[in-house]
């Protein structure tokens, strides 16, 4: 089962989508405008994959 929710992108503020993938226990948040992507585990909250152009990572 999959549920798709319309959200505001946390990176650019444009309209994005959040997909809840129950069988794999994942949540995928994506934005077609700025190419933002974050995949996290629904059960633990851990980030599995993330890509946010324009946001600098601390070193």
CHARMM-style PDB file with segment names, atoms N, HN, CA, C and O in Angstrom:
ATOM      1  N   UNK     1       0.834  -1.168   0.000  1.00  0.00      PROA
ATOM      2  CA  UNK     1       0.000   0.000   0.000  1.00  0.00      PROA
ATOM      3  C   UNK     1       0.891   1.248   0.000  1.00  0.00      PROA
ATOM      4  O   UNK     1       1.932   1.275   0.656  1.00  0.00      PROA
ATOM      5  N   UNK     2       0.476   2.266  -0.733  1.00  0.00      PROA
ATOM      6  HN  UNK     2      -0.370   2.244  -1.265  1.00  0.00      PROA
ATOM      7  CA  UNK     2       1.225   3.506  -0.825  1.00  0.00      PROA
ATOM      8  C   UNK     2       0.270   4.689  -0.717  1.00  0.00      PROA
ATOM      9  O   UNK     2      -0.773   4.722  -1.370  1.00  0.00      PROA
ATOM     10  N   UNK     3       0.638   5.656   0.111  1.00  0.00      PROA
ATOM     11  HN  UNK     3       1.485   5.629   0.641  1.00  0.00      PROA
ATOM     12  CA  UNK     3      -0.132   6.896   0.251  1.00  0.00      PROA
ATOM     13  C   UNK     3       0.762   8.040  -0.194  1.00  0.00      PROA
ATOM     14  O   UNK     3       1.930   8.104   0.189  1.00  0.00      PROA
ATOM     15  N   UNK     4       0.218   8.950  -1.005  1.00  0.00      PROA
ATOM     16  HN  UNK     4      -0.731   8.898  -1.316  1.00  0.00      PROA
ATOM     17  CA  UNK     4       0.954  10.116  -1.475  1.00  0.00      PROA
ATOM     18  C   UNK     4       0.313  11.359  -0.884  1.00  0.00      PROA
ATOM     19  O   UNK     4      -0.898  11.557  -0.983  1.00  0.00      PROA
ATOM     20  N   UNK     5       1.142  12.197  -0.265  1.00  0.00      PROA
ATOM     21  HN  UNK     5       2.126  12.037  -0.184  1.00  0.00      PROA
ATOM     22  CA  UNK     5       0.668  13.415   0.382  1.00  0.00      PROA
ATOM     23  C   UNK     5       1.375  14.609  -0.254  1.00  0.00      PROA
ATOM     24  O   UNK     5       2.593  14.583  -0.430  1.00  0.00      PROA
ATOM     25  N   UNK     6       0.625  15.652  -0.598  1.00  0.00      PROA
ATOM     26  HN  UNK     6      -0.364  15.673  -0.455  1.00  0.00      PROA
ATOM     27  CA  UNK     6       1.209  16.887  -1.121  1.00  0.00      PROA
ATOM     28  C   UNK     6       1.741  17.703   0.051  1.00  0.00      PROA
ATOM     29  O   UNK     6       1.037  17.911   1.039  1.00  0.00      PROA
ATOM     30  N   UNK     7       2.996  18.170  -0.060  1.00  0.00      PROA
ATOM     31  HN  UNK     7       3.568  18.002  -0.862  1.00  0.00      PROA
ATOM     32  CA  UNK     7       3.636  18.945   1.001  1.00  0.00      PROA
ATOM     33  C   UNK     7       4.396  20.122   0.389  1.00  0.00      PROA
ATOM     34  O   UNK     7       4.513  20.229  -0.832  1.00  0.00      PROA
ATOM     35  N   UNK     8       4.903  20.989   1.237  1.00  0.00      PROA
ATOM     36  HN  UNK     8       4.808  20.901   2.229  1.00  0.00      PROA
ATOM     37  CA  UNK     8       5.826  22.029   0.808  1.00  0.00      PROA
ATOM     38  C   UNK     8       7.239  21.483   0.975  1.00  0.00      PROA
ATOM     39  O   UNK     8       7.564  20.888   2.003  1.00  0.00      PROA
ATOM     40  N   UNK     9       8.073  21.686  -0.033  1.00  0.00      PROA
ATOM     41  HN  UNK     9       7.809  22.169  -0.868  1.00  0.00      PROA
ATOM     42  CA  UNK     9       9.446  21.200   0.000  1.00  0.00      PROA
ATOM     43  C   UNK     9      10.214  21.891   1.128  1.00  0.00      PROA
ATOM     44  O   UNK     9      10.177  23.117   1.238  1.00  0.00      PROA
ATOM     45  N   UNK    10      10.908  21.118   1.967  1.00  0.00      PROA
ATOM     46  HN  UNK    10      10.937  20.122   1.878  1.00  0.00      PROA
ATOM     47  CA  UNK    10      11.694  21.734   3.040  1.00  0.00      PROA
ATOM     48  C   UNK    10      12.939  22.458   2.527  1.00  0.00      PROA
ATOM     49  O   UNK    10      13.564  23.218   3.266  1.00  0.00      PROA
ATOM     50  N   UNK    11      13.297  22.225   1.268  1.00  0.00      PROA
ATOM     51  HN  UNK    11      12.789  21.608   0.668  1.00  0.00      PROA
ATOM     52  CA  UNK    11      14.484  22.847   0.680  1.00  0.00      PROA
ATOM     53  C   UNK    11      14.161  24.174  -0.012  1.00  0.00      PROA
ATOM     54  O   UNK    11      14.849  25.169   0.216  1.00  0.00      PROA
ATOM     55  N   UNK    12      13.112  24.198  -0.862  1.00  0.00      PROA
ATOM     56  HN  UNK    12      12.554  23.390  -1.047  1.00  0.00      PROA
ATOM     57  CA  UNK    12      12.831  25.401  -1.655  1.00  0.00      PROA
ATOM     58  C   UNK    12      11.440  25.986  -1.429  1.00  0.00      PROA
ATOM     59  O   UNK    12      11.180  27.115  -1.846  1.00  0.00      PROA
ATOM     60  N   UNK    13      10.544  25.251  -0.783  1.00  0.00      PROA
ATOM     61  HN  UNK    13      10.755  24.334  -0.444  1.00  0.00      PROA
ATOM     62  CA  UNK    13       9.207  25.755  -0.517  1.00  0.00      PROA
ATOM     63  C   UNK    13       8.185  25.480  -1.605  1.00  0.00      PROA
ATOM     64  O   UNK    13       7.010  25.805  -1.440  1.00  0.00      PROA
ATOM     65  N   UNK    14       8.608  24.886  -2.716  1.00  0.00      PROA
ATOM     66  HN  UNK    14       9.563  24.622  -2.850  1.00  0.00      PROA
ATOM     67  CA  UNK    14       7.679  24.538  -3.795  1.00  0.00      PROA
ATOM     68  C   UNK    14       6.826  23.337  -3.387  1.00  0.00      PROA
ATOM     69  O   UNK    14       7.052  22.730  -2.340  1.00  0.00      PROA
ATOM     70  N   UNK    15       5.853  23.007  -4.216  1.00  0.00      PROA
ATOM     71  HN  UNK    15       5.669  23.500  -5.066  1.00  0.00      PROA
ATOM     72  CA  UNK    15       5.003  21.851  -3.932  1.00  0.00      PROA
ATOM     73  C   UNK    15       5.776  20.567  -4.198  1.00  0.00      PROA
ATOM     74  O   UNK    15       6.314  20.367  -5.287  1.00  0.00      PROA
ATOM     75  N   UNK    16       5.824  19.708  -3.204  1.00  0.00      PROA
ATOM     76  HN  UNK    16       5.386  19.870  -2.319  1.00  0.00      PROA
ATOM     77  CA  UNK    16       6.492  18.421  -3.324  1.00  0.00      PROA
ATOM     78  C   UNK    16       5.549  17.305  -2.929  1.00  0.00      PROA
ATOM     79  O   UNK    16       4.353  17.524  -2.740  1.00  0.00      PROA
ATOM     80  N   UNK    17       6.100  16.100  -2.804  1.00  0.00      PROA
ATOM     81  HN  UNK    17       7.072  15.922  -2.957  1.00  0.00      PROA
ATOM     82  CA  UNK    17       5.294  14.930  -2.449  1.00  0.00      PROA
ATOM     83  C   UNK    17       5.987  14.122  -1.372  1.00  0.00      PROA
ATOM     84  O   UNK    17       7.214  14.053  -1.310  1.00  0.00      PROA
ATOM     85  N   UNK    18       5.175  13.512  -0.524  1.00  0.00      PROA
ATOM     86  HN  UNK    18       4.177  13.568  -0.574  1.00  0.00      PROA
ATOM     87  CA  UNK    18       5.677  12.551   0.454  1.00  0.00      PROA
ATOM     88  C   UNK    18       4.959  11.239   0.207  1.00  0.00      PROA
ATOM     89  O   UNK    18       3.730  11.173   0.233  1.00  0.00      PROA
ATOM     90  N   UNK    19       5.733  10.204  -0.031  1.00  0.00      PROA
ATOM     91  HN  UNK    19       6.731  10.257  -0.051  1.00  0.00      PROA
ATOM     92  CA  UNK    19       5.198   8.872  -0.308  1.00  0.00      PROA
ATOM     93  C   UNK    19       5.435   7.986   0.911  1.00  0.00      PROA
ATOM     94  O   UNK    19       6.567   7.846   1.374  1.00  0.00      PROA
ATOM     95  N   UNK    20       4.369   7.394   1.425  1.00  0.00      PROA
ATOM     96  HN  UNK    20       3.449   7.509   1.050  1.00  0.00      PROA
ATOM     97  CA  UNK    20       4.467   6.444   2.527  1.00  0.00      PROA
ATOM     98  C   UNK    20       4.380   5.046   1.930  1.00  0.00      PROA
ATOM     99  O   UNK    20       3.335   4.657   1.410  1.00  0.00      PROA
ATOM    100  N   UNK    21       5.476   4.285   2.001  1.00  0.00      PROA
ATOM    101  HN  UNK    21       6.325   4.601   2.424  1.00  0.00      PROA
ATOM    102  CA  UNK    21       5.557   2.948   1.423  1.00  0.00      PROA
ATOM    103  C   UNK    21       5.486   1.931   2.565  1.00  0.00      PROA
ATOM    104  O   UNK    21       6.498   1.633   3.200  1.00  0.00      PROA
ATOM    105  N   UNK    22       4.297   1.404   2.820  1.00  0.00      PROA
ATOM    106  HN  UNK    22       3.475   1.646   2.304  1.00  0.00      PROA
ATOM    107  CA  UNK    22       4.076   0.566   3.989  1.00  0.00      PROA
ATOM    108  C   UNK    22       4.791  -0.770   3.932  1.00  0.00      PROA
ATOM    109  O   UNK    22       5.300  -1.227   4.955  1.00  0.00      PROA
ATOM    110  N   UNK    23       4.849  -1.416   2.768  1.00  0.00      PROA
ATOM    111  HN  UNK    23       4.435  -1.044   1.937  1.00  0.00      PROA
ATOM    112  CA  UNK    23       5.468  -2.741   2.677  1.00  0.00      PROA
ATOM    113  C   UNK    23       6.958  -2.701   2.975  1.00  0.00      PROA
ATOM    114  O   UNK    23       7.495  -3.629   3.581  1.00  0.00      PROA
ATOM    115  N   UNK    24       7.628  -1.642   2.559  1.00  0.00      PROA
ATOM    116  HN  UNK    24       7.192  -0.888   2.067  1.00  0.00      PROA
ATOM    117  CA  UNK    24       9.061  -1.527   2.813  1.00  0.00      PROA
ATOM    118  C   UNK    24       9.373  -0.659   4.025  1.00  0.00      PROA
ATOM    119  O   UNK    24      10.545  -0.478   4.356  1.00  0.00      PROA
ATOM    120  N   UNK    25       8.357  -0.116   4.697  1.00  0.00      PROA
ATOM    121  HN  UNK    25       7.405  -0.263   4.428  1.00  0.00      PROA
ATOM    122  CA  UNK    25       8.479   0.727   5.883  1.00  0.00      PROA
ATOM    123  C   UNK    25       9.370   1.946   5.616  1.00  0.00      PROA
ATOM    124  O   UNK    25      10.234   2.289   6.423  1.00  0.00      PROA
ATOM    125  N   UNK    26       9.142   2.593   4.466  1.00  0.00      PROA
ATOM    126  HN  UNK    26       8.440   2.315   3.810  1.00  0.00      PROA
ATOM    127  CA  UNK    26       9.920   3.757   4.079  1.00  0.00      PROA
ATOM    128  C   UNK    26       9.018   4.953   3.822  1.00  0.00      PROA
ATOM    129  O   UNK    26       7.849   4.803   3.468  1.00  0.00      PROA
ATOM    130  N   UNK    27       9.578   6.135   4.006  1.00  0.00      PROA
ATOM    131  HN  UNK    27      10.528   6.256   4.293  1.00  0.00      PROA
ATOM    132  CA  UNK    27       8.929   7.381   3.634  1.00  0.00      PROA
ATOM    133  C   UNK    27       9.864   8.097   2.671  1.00  0.00      PROA
ATOM    134  O   UNK    27      11.033   8.322   2.985  1.00  0.00      PROA
ATOM    135  N   UNK    28       9.346   8.458   1.490  1.00  0.00      PROA
ATOM    136  HN  UNK    28       8.396   8.276   1.235  1.00  0.00      PROA
ATOM    137  CA  UNK    28      10.156   9.152   0.484  1.00  0.00      PROA
ATOM    138  C   UNK    28       9.568  10.544   0.268  1.00  0.00      PROA
ATOM    139  O   UNK    28       8.411  10.680  -0.129  1.00  0.00      PROA
ATOM    140  N   UNK    29      10.371  11.576   0.532  1.00  0.00      PROA
ATOM    141  HN  UNK    29      11.311  11.466   0.854  1.00  0.00      PROA
ATOM    142  CA  UNK    29       9.972  12.958   0.321  1.00  0.00      PROA
ATOM    143  C   UNK    29      10.758  13.480  -0.868  1.00  0.00      PROA
ATOM    144  O   UNK    29      11.983  13.365  -0.904  1.00  0.00      PROA
ATOM    145  N   UNK    30      10.053  14.058  -1.852  1.00  0.00      PROA
ATOM    146  HN  UNK    30       9.058  14.151  -1.823  1.00  0.00      PROA
ATOM    147  CA  UNK    30      10.741  14.508  -3.060  1.00  0.00      PROA
ATOM    148  C   UNK    30      10.117  15.781  -3.601  1.00  0.00      PROA
ATOM    149  O   UNK    30       8.938  16.060  -3.383  1.00  0.00      PROA
ATOM    150  N   UNK    31      10.947  16.556  -4.322  1.00  0.00      PROA
ATOM    151  HN  UNK    31      11.904  16.329  -4.499  1.00  0.00      PROA
ATOM    152  CA  UNK    31      10.506  17.799  -4.934  1.00  0.00      PROA
ATOM    153  C   UNK    31      11.016  17.830  -6.375  1.00  0.00      PROA
ATOM    154  O   UNK    31      12.225  17.766  -6.596  1.00  0.00      PROA
ATOM    155  N   UNK    32      10.113  17.928  -7.361  1.00  0.00      PROA
ATOM    156  HN  UNK    32       9.131  17.981  -7.181  1.00  0.00      PROA
ATOM    157  CA  UNK    32      10.551  17.974  -8.756  1.00  0.00      PROA
ATOM    158  C   UNK    32      11.175  19.321  -9.141  1.00  0.00      PROA
ATOM    159  O   UNK    32      11.892  19.399 -10.139  1.00  0.00      PROA
ATOM    160  N   UNK    33      10.917  20.363  -8.380  1.00  0.00      PROA
ATOM    161  HN  UNK    33      10.334  20.300  -7.570  1.00  0.00      PROA
ATOM    162  CA  UNK    33      11.434  21.692  -8.713  1.00  0.00      PROA
ATOM    163  C   UNK    33      12.925  21.817  -8.417  1.00  0.00      PROA
ATOM    164  O   UNK    33      13.687  22.271  -9.271  1.00  0.00      PROA
ATOM    165  N   UNK    34      13.351  21.418  -7.216  1.00  0.00      PROA
ATOM    166  HN  UNK    34      12.732  21.049  -6.523  1.00  0.00      PROA
ATOM    167  CA  UNK    34      14.762  21.586  -6.840  1.00  0.00      PROA
ATOM    168  C   UNK    34      15.518  20.270  -6.742  1.00  0.00      PROA
ATOM    169  O   UNK    34      16.699  20.274  -6.396  1.00  0.00      PROA
ATOM    170  N   UNK    35      14.876  19.144  -7.035  1.00  0.00      PROA
ATOM    171  HN  UNK    35      13.917  19.140  -7.316  1.00  0.00      PROA
ATOM    172  CA  UNK    35      15.496  17.820  -7.025  1.00  0.00      PROA
ATOM    173  C   UNK    35      15.825  17.329  -5.611  1.00  0.00      PROA
ATOM    174  O   UNK    35      16.739  16.523  -5.438  1.00  0.00      PROA
ATOM    175  N   UNK    36      15.094  17.804  -4.604  1.00  0.00      PROA
ATOM    176  HN  UNK    36      14.351  18.459  -4.745  1.00  0.00      PROA
ATOM    177  CA  UNK    36      15.277  17.359  -3.220  1.00  0.00      PROA
ATOM    178  C   UNK    36      14.776  15.924  -3.080  1.00  0.00      PROA
ATOM    179  O   UNK    36      13.761  15.555  -3.670  1.00  0.00      PROA
ATOM    180  N   UNK    37      15.491  15.120  -2.298  1.00  0.00      PROA
ATOM    181  HN  UNK    37      16.316  15.420  -1.819  1.00  0.00      PROA
ATOM    182  CA  UNK    37      15.081  13.742  -2.037  1.00  0.00      PROA
ATOM    183  C   UNK    37      15.519  13.345  -0.631  1.00  0.00      PROA
ATOM    184  O   UNK    37      16.661  13.587  -0.239  1.00  0.00      PROA
ATOM    185  N   UNK    38      14.617  12.742   0.118  1.00  0.00      PROA
ATOM    186  HN  UNK    38      13.690  12.545  -0.200  1.00  0.00      PROA
ATOM    187  CA  UNK    38      14.981  12.146   1.395  1.00  0.00      PROA
ATOM    188  C   UNK    38      14.169  10.878   1.584  1.00  0.00      PROA
ATOM    189  O   UNK    38      12.941  10.894   1.503  1.00  0.00      PROA
ATOM    190  N   UNK    39      14.862   9.788   1.834  1.00  0.00      PROA
ATOM    191  HN  UNK    39      15.860   9.775   1.900  1.00  0.00      PROA
ATOM    192  CA  UNK    39      14.229   8.499   2.105  1.00  0.00      PROA
ATOM    193  C   UNK    39      14.591   8.122   3.528  1.00  0.00      PROA
ATOM    194  O   UNK    39      15.768   8.076   3.886  1.00  0.00      PROA
ATOM    195  N   UNK    40      13.574   7.852   4.342  1.00  0.00      PROA
ATOM    196  HN  UNK    40      12.618   7.889   4.051  1.00  0.00      PROA
ATOM    197  CA  UNK    40      13.821   7.500   5.742  1.00  0.00      PROA
ATOM    198  C   UNK    40      12.989   6.291   6.137  1.00  0.00      PROA
ATOM    199  O   UNK    40      11.978   5.976   5.510  1.00  0.00      PROA
ATOM    200  N   UNK    41      13.436   5.626   7.185  1.00  0.00      PROA
ATOM    201  HN  UNK    41      14.257   5.882   7.695  1.00  0.00      PROA
ATOM    202  CA  UNK    41      12.733   4.464   7.721  1.00  0.00      PROA
ATOM    203  C   UNK    41      11.563   4.947   8.564  1.00  0.00      PROA
ATOM    204  O   UNK    41      11.739   5.785   9.448  1.00  0.00      PROA
ATOM    205  N   UNK    42      10.380   4.430   8.301  1.00  0.00      PROA
ATOM    206  HN  UNK    42      10.237   3.749   7.583  1.00  0.00      PROA
ATOM    207  CA  UNK    42       9.181   4.822   9.041  1.00  0.00      PROA
ATOM    208  C   UNK    42       9.244   4.330  10.487  1.00  0.00      PROA
ATOM    209  O   UNK    42       8.748   4.996  11.395  1.00  0.00      PROA
ATOM    210  N   UNK    43       9.840   3.192  10.693  1.00  0.00      PROA
ATOM    211  HN  UNK    43      10.244   2.651   9.955  1.00  0.00      PROA
ATOM    212  CA  UNK    43       9.882   2.576  12.022  1.00  0.00      PROA
ATOM    213  C   UNK    43      10.899   3.251  12.946  1.00  0.00      PROA
ATOM    214  O   UNK    43      10.585   3.538  14.101  1.00  0.00      PROA
ATOM    215  N   UNK    44      12.122   3.507  12.446  1.00  0.00      PROA
ATOM    216  HN  UNK    44      12.377   3.274  11.507  1.00  0.00      PROA
ATOM    217  CA  UNK    44      13.188   4.049  13.294  1.00  0.00      PROA
ATOM    218  C   UNK    44      13.416   5.545  13.113  1.00  0.00      PROA
ATOM    219  O   UNK    44      13.969   6.198  13.998  1.00  0.00      PROA
ATOM    220  N   UNK    45      12.995   6.097  11.971  1.00  0.00      PROA
ATOM    221  HN  UNK    45      12.546   5.567  11.252  1.00  0.00      PROA
ATOM    222  CA  UNK    45      13.223   7.507  11.684  1.00  0.00      PROA
ATOM    223  C   UNK    45      14.587   7.807  11.107  1.00  0.00      PROA
ATOM    224  O   UNK    45      14.901   8.969  10.850  1.00  0.00      PROA
ATOM    225  N   UNK    46      15.407   6.793  10.896  1.00  0.00      PROA
ATOM    226  HN  UNK    46      15.152   5.848  11.104  1.00  0.00      PROA
ATOM    227  CA  UNK    46      16.752   6.983  10.356  1.00  0.00      PROA
ATOM    228  C   UNK    46      16.703   7.331   8.876  1.00  0.00      PROA
ATOM    229  O   UNK    46      15.888   6.802   8.120  1.00  0.00      PROA
ATOM    230  N   UNK    47      17.590   8.227   8.482  1.00  0.00      PROA
ATOM    231  HN  UNK    47      18.253   8.657   9.096  1.00  0.00      PROA
ATOM    232  CA  UNK    47      17.684   8.620   7.076  1.00  0.00      PROA
ATOM    233  C   UNK    47      18.496   7.575   6.329  1.00  0.00      PROA
ATOM    234  O   UNK    47      19.607   7.235   6.734  1.00  0.00      PROA
ATOM    235  N   UNK    48      17.936   7.065   5.233  1.00  0.00      PROA
ATOM    236  HN  UNK    48      17.033   7.341   4.903  1.00  0.00      PROA
ATOM    237  CA  UNK    48      18.603   6.049   4.431  1.00  0.00      PROA
ATOM    238  C   UNK    48      19.343   6.697   3.267  1.00  0.00      PROA
ATOM    239  O   UNK    48      20.470   6.319   2.949  1.00  0.00      PROA
ATOM    240  N   UNK    49      18.706   7.665   2.643  1.00  0.00      PROA
ATOM    241  HN  UNK    49      17.790   7.972   2.902  1.00  0.00      PROA
ATOM    242  CA  UNK    49      19.326   8.380   1.536  1.00  0.00      PROA
ATOM    243  C   UNK    49      18.793   9.807   1.534  1.00  0.00      PROA
ATOM    244  O   UNK    49      17.616  10.040   1.810  1.00  0.00      PROA
ATOM    245  N   UNK    50      19.668  10.762   1.219  1.00  0.00      PROA
ATOM    246  HN  UNK    50      20.624  10.574   0.994  1.00  0.00      PROA
ATOM    247  CA  UNK    50      19.242  12.162   1.174  1.00  0.00      PROA
ATOM    248  C   UNK    50      20.056  12.908   0.125  1.00  0.00      PROA
ATOM    249  O   UNK    50      21.253  12.675  -0.044  1.00  0.00      PROA
ATOM    250  N   UNK    51      19.380  13.803  -0.567  1.00  0.00      PROA
ATOM    251  HN  UNK    51      18.408  13.992  -0.429  1.00  0.00      PROA
ATOM    252  CA  UNK    51      20.019  14.663  -1.552  1.00  0.00      PROA
ATOM    253  C   UNK    51      19.279  15.987  -1.542  1.00  0.00      PROA
ATOM    254  O   UNK    51      18.084  16.046  -1.834  1.00  0.00      PROA
ATOM    255  N   UNK    52      19.997  17.050  -1.204  1.00  0.00      PROA
ATOM    256  HN  UNK    52      20.967  17.003  -0.966  1.00  0.00      PROA
ATOM    257  CA  UNK    52      19.377  18.369  -1.133  1.00  0.00      PROA
ATOM    258  C   UNK    52      20.325  19.384  -1.765  1.00  0.00      PROA
ATOM    259  O   UNK    52      21.192  19.926  -1.079  1.00  0.00      PROA
ATOM    260  N   UNK    53      20.175  19.648  -3.054  1.00  0.00      PROA
ATOM    261  HN  UNK    53      19.471  19.208  -3.612  1.00  0.00      PROA
ATOM    262  CA  UNK    53      21.048  20.616  -3.696  1.00  0.00      PROA
ATOM    263  C   UNK    53      20.852  22.014  -3.106  1.00  0.00      PROA
ATOM    264  O   UNK    53      19.726  22.445  -2.854  1.00  0.00      PROA
ATOM    265  N   UNK    54      21.942  22.694  -2.896  1.00  0.00      PROA
ATOM    266  HN  UNK    54      22.857  22.344  -3.101  1.00  0.00      PROA
ATOM    267  CA  UNK    54      21.853  24.047  -2.340  1.00  0.00      PROA
ATOM    268  C   UNK    54      21.983  24.104  -0.834  1.00  0.00      PROA
ATOM    269  O   UNK    54      22.126  25.196  -0.283  1.00  0.00      PROA
ATOM    270  N   UNK    55      21.938  22.967  -0.140  1.00  0.00      PROA
ATOM    271  HN  UNK    55      21.822  22.081  -0.587  1.00  0.00      PROA
ATOM    272  CA  UNK    55      22.137  22.931   1.303  1.00  0.00      PROA
ATOM    273  C   UNK    55      23.529  22.387   1.557  1.00  0.00      PROA
ATOM    274  O   UNK    55      23.833  21.254   1.184  1.00  0.00      PROA
ATOM    275  N   UNK    56      24.367  23.178   2.182  1.00  0.00      PROA
ATOM    276  HN  UNK    56      24.120  24.098   2.485  1.00  0.00      PROA
ATOM    277  CA  UNK    56      25.732  22.758   2.473  1.00  0.00      PROA
ATOM    278  C   UNK    56      25.772  21.887   3.714  1.00  0.00      PROA
ATOM    279  O   UNK    56      25.125  22.195   4.716  1.00  0.00      PROA
ATOM    280  N   UNK    57      26.531  20.795   3.651  1.00  0.00      PROA
ATOM    281  HN  UNK    57      27.056  20.545   2.838  1.00  0.00      PROA
ATOM    282  CA  UNK    57      26.676  19.895   4.782  1.00  0.00      PROA
ATOM    283  C   UNK    57      27.853  20.336   5.634  1.00  0.00      PROA
ATOM    284  O   UNK    57      28.868  20.794   5.108  1.00  0.00      PROA
ATOM    285  N   UNK    58      27.725  20.202   6.937  1.00  0.00      PROA
ATOM    286  HN  UNK    58      26.901  19.830   7.365  1.00  0.00      PROA
ATOM    287  CA  UNK    58      28.833  20.512   7.847  1.00  0.00      PROA
ATOM    288  C   UNK    58      29.901  19.437   7.716  1.00  0.00      PROA
ATOM    289  O   UNK    58      29.606  18.273   7.445  1.00  0.00      PROA
ATOM    290  N   UNK    59      31.147  19.851   7.914  1.00  0.00      PROA
ATOM    291  HN  UNK    59      31.387  20.796   8.134  1.00  0.00      PROA
ATOM    292  CA  UNK    59      32.251  18.871   7.863  1.00  0.00      PROA
ATOM    293  C   UNK    59      32.907  18.759   9.207  1.00  0.00      PROA
ATOM    294  OT1 UNK    59      33.853  17.990   9.370  1.00  0.00      PROA
TER     295      UNK     59
END
